[in-house]
Amino acid sequence: MDEQLAKTGFFYRLRYLVTPFFRSERKRAAWLLTIVNIVLTLLVVAANYAIVVWNGRFYNAMQKYDVNQLWFLGFIFFAIVAVITVISTVQQYTIQKLQIEWRGWFTNYLLGRWMHNQVHYRMQIDATKVDNPDQRISDDVDFFAGQSVNLPISALQSVVTIASFGFMLWVLSEKLRMFGVYIPGMLVWFNLIYAVGGTYLLVRIGRPLFYLNNIQQRAVGDFRFELIRVRDNSETIATAHSGAAESTRLSTRFAPVVEIFYRRIRRTVLVNLFSFSYTGASGILPFLLVLPSYLAKRVLIGTVSQTFGAFNQTQSAFAFIINNFSTLGSGYLSITEWRAVIDRLYTLEVSLRHHEQEITAPEIVYRAGTTSALVIDGLTLALPDHRVLLNDLNLDVPPGERLLVSGPTGSGKSTLIRAIAGIWPFGAGTVQTPGGRVLFIPQRPYLPNGALIQSLMFPYDEPLDRALVGDTLTSVGLGRLTAKLETVEPWDRELSPGEQQRIAFARCVLLRPDVIILDEATSALDEDYEALMYRTLTMALPHATIISVGHRSTIVKYHTRRLRLLGDGGWRDEVIAPAPEAVG
Ligand SMILES: Nc1ncnc2c1ncn2[C@@H]1O[C@H](COP(=O)(O)OP(=O)(O)OP(=O)(O)O)[C@@H](O)[C@H]1O
């Protein structure tokens, strides 16, 4: 992945990010809006051209006291202004329309790929982590779509302005003399040298802003991530009375944001010093160039005014980049931010592609079984850094078996569960994952935001019989919640960890899976409740396959077989004679 990142340049990355939208199912809208925007941009330049020509004619007519011509030009002026108003308004609308079309499509495109085949999970556990993918998908896509429309349109407008007004300046230069000498295209050359020289200097002064922007956005993302962690763990922090320590830690995390911002400000001061003096000087220069010819009565005042207008137009076009340097948060910074955003989105793209390819050529081969049996053949589990956790596991778990996976902490039990769920990518061998309905219950079950009944249905969205739901809640000791099934609360904060674990068992009973995978699913319960949960489960679902992970010796009796992970990559498969009262 790193090699792929290293060998690509800016334009390659830009093309890589832009192309999919113009080939997508929204390509008609994309192309149509782009063409309309190009045409409108050309019309805007044409209208500006007309205004400058009008200006020259108007001042000449004033100097000659030509009343008829002045009336005529007055009428023309209103016509041009009316046309400019309509074109500019429509252009603003179509630019924004293209931006939101692009943003909408791109967001859904990335979201779909991120969520598909657990790619989001693979990206998280991978050694080559992409930081803050959420920020990339929300903020970066917004900025990318906005600037990828704005900047090329502004660039096009600048180029066409330079070409058309450059031609005008060339024609105007024919009447000018500098110290009595005729220089063909004098105004054009002067303009060119002034603009290119200025742009070059400004690009050099502003270059570090690109890097500073990039690291600033990363620092902001990291800080926000820490804040979210505090919010999620607010109770633990409160009970530990560690608010002050957390606050210091958060401030330390925030410090780089301020430090980088200062570096940005210092650099922007330099950029602004140059930019403002440059723009200021360009206000008087065209007059100085035309003045000798005007005083020698070679040209009329209208020519002076027209030269000034044309000079200004080409200057601002040439200075497209320069003007963009001048203010904090816009202009040049938007170009550098755009580049930074392109880099970040490209890295995200490469990572997505890397994981999508990994799925098509996996290290561990997953096959979906047609029965609820689990068949593991020569499975080696490794970590992202290739450290081996478990070696050459062969295991056949027939339907209805109750398997306990045990072993010292860190021996790879949870990782094996991930492999059984078909989401662990590193290692070798084959896993035939159980077919039918499989329900996974982790130590901290996920309770989605919403009504309690939704937590009982998760991850399926099927109607449940309310009487049965009431009975089931009662059977796990949560009968009092029957009245609150439709209540919307942050249930993961409202209920204690033990209650949440019991909700997960109730969910299991209600959804009637063929295979139940329990990863430390009773860790927050006392022995009585633990016994109640296993008994409820085995009585309600006597034919279900159960695969449990747990440390406590008390759960051994609810199982018929034990897989011991030895911690050194080795394993042992043992039969357990279940206690009679444990069998459902
Ligand atoms: N995404 C990952 N990246 C790097 N190392 C990982 C990753 N996931 C797990 N590990 C490491 O793999 C080892 C096994 O982890 P696992 O959670 O499977 O152990 P476990 O047997 O379930 O432990 P416990 O009993 O403490 O829950 C640990 O050393 C852990 O740090």
The ligand as an SDF file (V2000), in Angstrom:
LIG
                    3D

 31 33  0  0  0  0  0  0  0  0999 V2000
   -6.0630   -5.8610   15.7310 N   0  0  0  0  0  0  0  0  0  0  0  0
   -5.0480   -6.2920   16.4510 C   0  0  0  0  0  0  0  0  0  0  0  0
   -3.8200   -5.8120   16.2310 N   0  0  0  0  0  0  0  0  0  0  0  0
   -2.7600   -6.2310   16.9380 C   0  0  0  0  0  0  0  0  0  0  0  0
   -2.8310   -7.1740   17.9270 N   0  0  0  0  0  0  0  0  0  0  0  0
   -4.0330   -7.6940   18.2110 C   0  0  0  0  0  0  0  0  0  0  0  0
   -5.2070   -7.2870   17.4990 C   0  0  0  0  0  0  0  0  0  0  0  0
   -6.2520   -7.9860   18.0090 N   0  0  0  0  0  0  0  0  0  0  0  0
   -5.7560   -8.7820   18.9890 C   0  0  0  0  0  0  0  0  0  0  0  0
   -4.4230   -8.5990   19.1130 N   0  0  0  0  0  0  0  0  0  0  0  0
   -3.5260   -9.2980   20.0620 C   0  0  0  0  0  0  0  0  0  0  0  0
   -3.7550  -10.6740   19.9200 O   0  0  0  0  0  0  0  0  0  0  0  0
   -3.6230  -11.3350   21.1600 C   0  0  0  0  0  0  0  0  0  0  0  0
   -4.8570  -12.1830   21.3940 C   0  0  0  0  0  0  0  0  0  0  0  0
   -5.9720  -11.3470   21.5860 O   0  0  0  0  0  0  0  0  0  0  0  0
   -7.4050  -11.9680   21.9430 P   0  0  0  0  0  0  0  0  0  0  0  0
   -8.3060  -10.8140   22.2530 O   0  0  0  0  0  0  0  0  0  0  0  0
   -7.8120  -12.9070   20.8650 O   0  0  0  0  0  0  0  0  0  0  0  0
   -7.0590  -12.7780   23.2710 O   0  0  0  0  0  0  0  0  0  0  0  0
   -8.0300  -13.4830   24.2860 P   0  0  0  0  0  0  0  0  0  0  0  0
   -7.5270  -14.8680   24.4530 O   0  0  0  0  0  0  0  0  0  0  0  0
   -9.4630  -13.3190   23.8790 O   0  0  0  0  0  0  0  0  0  0  0  0
   -7.7200  -12.6040   25.5720 O   0  0  0  0  0  0  0  0  0  0  0  0
   -8.6680  -12.2920   26.8390 P   0  0  0  0  0  0  0  0  0  0  0  0
   -8.8920  -13.5890   27.5410 O   0  0  0  0  0  0  0  0  0  0  0  0
   -7.8160  -11.3620   27.6380 O   0  0  0  0  0  0  0  0  0  0  0  0
   -9.9110  -11.6660   26.3210 O   0  0  0  0  0  0  0  0  0  0  0  0
   -3.4420  -10.2520   22.1910 C   0  0  0  0  0  0  0  0  0  0  0  0
   -2.0550  -10.1990   22.4970 O   0  0  0  0  0  0  0  0  0  0  0  0
   -3.8670   -8.9800   21.5000 C   0  0  0  0  0  0  0  0  0  0  0  0
   -3.1260   -7.8840   21.9450 O   0  0  0  0  0  0  0  0  0  0  0  0
  1  2  1  0
  2  3  1  0
  2  7  2  0
  3  4  2  0
  4  5  1  0
  5  6  2  0
  6  7  1  0
  6 10  1  0
  7  8  1  0
  8  9  2  0
  9 10  1  0
 10 11  1  0
 11 12  1  0
 11 30  1  0
 12 13  1  0
 13 14  1  0
 13 28  1  0
 14 15  1  0
 15 16  1  0
 16 17  2  0
 16 18  1  0
 16 19  1  0
 19 20  1  0
 20 21  2  0
 20 22  1  0
 20 23  1  0
 23 24  1  0
 24 25  2  0
 24 26  1  0
 24 27  1  0
 28 29  1  0
 28 30  1  0
 30 31  1  0
M  END
$$$$
